[in-house]
Amino acid sequence: MEILEDLQRRRIHAPLLLRFPQILVNQMKKLTGAFRSAIREFDYKGGTMACFR
């Protein structure tokens, strides 16, 4: 709420994009962990490469 109030004071209006790096890092850890787990579970011998846009 503080962020939104600060943006209003500075007369910055929607649409806008806010990024929260901590959330992104946590989600990436979950995603890579899920892939590692599936690779072990299914004894996958191929390679993987993450690609994000």
C-alpha distances in whole Angstrom, upper triangle without the diagonal:
4,5,5,6,9,10,11,12,14,15,14,14,15,16,15,15,13,15,14,18,18,17,20,22,22,23,26,27,27,29,31,32,33,35,37,37,39,41,42,43,45,46,45,47,46,43,40,38,34,33,30,29
4,5,5,6,9,10,11,12,14,14,15,16,18,16,16,13,15,14,18,18,18,21,23,23,24,26,28,28,30,32,33,34,36,38,39,40,42,44,44,46,48,47,49,47,44,41,38,35,34,30,30
4,5,5,6,9,10,11,12,11,12,13,14,12,12,10,12,12,15,16,16,18,21,21,22,24,26,27,28,30,31,33,34,36,37,39,40,42,43,45,46,45,46,45,42,38,36,32,31,27,26
4,5,5,6,9,10,10,9,9,10,12,11,12,10,13,14,18,19,18,20,23,23,24,26,28,28,30,32,33,34,36,38,39,40,42,44,44,46,48,46,48,46,43,40,37,33,32,28,27
4,5,5,6,9,10,10,11,13,15,14,15,14,17,17,21,21,21,23,26,26,27,29,31,32,33,35,37,37,39,41,42,43,45,47,48,49,51,50,51,50,47,43,41,37,35,32,30
4,5,5,6,9,9,11,13,15,14,15,13,16,16,19,21,21,23,25,26,27,29,31,32,33,35,36,37,39,41,42,44,45,47,48,49,51,49,51,49,46,42,40,36,35,31,30
4,5,5,6,5,7,10,12,10,12,11,14,16,19,21,21,22,25,26,26,28,30,31,32,34,36,37,38,40,42,43,44,46,47,49,50,48,50,48,45,41,38,35,33,29,27
4,5,5,6,7,10,13,12,14,14,17,19,22,24,24,25,28,29,29,31,34,34,35,37,39,39,41,43,44,45,47,49,50,51,53,51,53,51,48,44,41,38,36,32,30
4,5,8,10,13,16,15,17,16,20,21,24,25,26,27,30,31,31,33,35,36,37,40,41,42,44,46,47,48,50,52,52,54,55,54,55,53,50,46,44,40,38,34,33
4,6,9,12,15,13,16,15,18,20,23,25,25,26,29,30,31,32,35,36,36,38,40,41,43,45,46,47,49,51,52,53,54,52,54,52,48,45,42,38,36,33,30
4,6,10,12,12,15,16,19,21,24,26,26,27,30,31,31,33,36,36,37,39,41,42,43,45,47,48,49,51,52,53,55,53,54,52,49,45,42,39,36,33,30
4,7,9,8,11,12,16,18,21,23,23,24,27,28,28,30,33,33,34,36,38,38,40,42,43,44,46,48,49,50,51,49,51,48,45,42,38,35,33,29,27
4,6,7,11,12,16,18,22,24,23,24,27,28,28,30,32,33,33,35,37,38,39,41,43,43,45,47,48,49,50,48,50,48,45,41,38,34,32,28,26
3,5,9,11,14,17,20,23,21,22,25,26,25,27,30,30,30,33,35,35,36,39,40,40,42,45,45,46,48,45,47,45,42,38,36,32,30,26,23
4,7,10,13,17,20,22,21,21,24,25,24,26,29,29,28,31,33,33,34,37,38,38,40,43,43,44,46,43,45,43,40,36,33,30,27,23,21
4,7,10,13,16,19,18,18,21,22,22,23,26,27,26,29,31,31,32,35,36,37,38,41,41,42,44,42,43,41,38,34,31,27,25,21,19
4,7,10,13,15,14,14,17,19,18,19,22,23,23,25,27,28,29,31,33,33,35,37,38,39,40,38,40,37,34,30,28,24,22,18,16
4,7,10,12,12,12,15,16,16,18,20,21,21,24,26,26,28,30,31,32,34,36,37,38,39,37,39,37,34,30,27,24,22,18,17
4,6,9,9,8,11,13,13,14,17,18,18,20,22,23,25,26,28,29,30,33,34,35,36,34,36,34,31,27,24,20,19,16,15
4,6,6,7,9,10,11,13,15,16,17,19,20,22,23,25,26,28,29,31,32,34,35,33,35,33,30,26,24,20,20,16,16
4,5,5,6,9,10,10,12,14,15,16,18,20,21,22,24,26,27,29,30,32,32,31,32,30,27,24,21,18,17,15,15
4,5,5,6,9,10,11,13,14,16,17,19,20,21,23,25,26,27,29,31,31,30,32,30,27,24,22,19,19,17,18
4,5,5,6,9,10,11,12,14,15,17,19,20,21,23,24,26,27,29,30,29,31,29,27,23,21,18,18,15,17
4,5,5,6,9,10,10,12,14,15,17,18,20,21,23,24,26,27,28,27,28,27,24,20,18,14,14,12,13
4,5,5,6,9,10,11,12,14,15,16,18,20,21,23,24,26,27,25,27,25,22,19,17,14,15,13,15
4,5,5,6,9,10,11,12,15,15,16,19,20,21,22,25,26,25,26,26,23,20,18,15,17,15,17
4,5,5,6,9,10,11,13,14,15,17,18,20,21,23,24,23,25,24,21,18,17,13,14,13,15
4,5,5,6,8,10,11,12,14,15,16,18,20,21,22,21,22,21,18,15,13,10,11,10,13
4,5,5,6,9,10,10,12,14,15,16,18,20,21,20,21,21,18,15,14,12,14,14,17
4,6,5,6,9,10,10,12,14,15,16,18,20,19,21,21,19,16,15,13,15,15,18
4,5,5,6,9,10,11,12,14,15,17,18,17,19,18,16,13,12,10,12,12,15
4,5,5,6,9,10,10,12,14,15,16,15,16,15,13,10,10,8,12,12,16
4,5,5,6,9,10,11,12,14,15,15,17,17,15,13,13,12,15,16,20
4,5,5,6,9,10,10,12,14,13,16,16,15,13,14,12,15,16,20
4,5,5,6,9,10,11,12,10,13,12,11,9,10,10,13,15,18
4,6,5,6,9,10,10,10,12,12,11,10,12,12,16,17,21
4,5,5,6,9,10,10,13,14,14,13,15,15,19,20,24
4,5,5,6,8,8,11,12,13,12,14,15,18,20,23
4,6,5,6,5,8,9,10,10,13,14,17,20,23
4,6,5,7,9,11,12,13,16,17,21,23,27
4,6,8,11,13,15,15,18,19,22,24,28
4,5,9,11,13,14,17,19,22,24,27
4,6,9,12,13,17,19,22,25,28
4,6,8,10,14,16,19,22,25
4,7,10,13,16,19,23,26
4,7,10,14,16,20,23
4,7,10,13,17,20
4,7,10,13,17
4,6,10,13
4,7,10
4,7
4
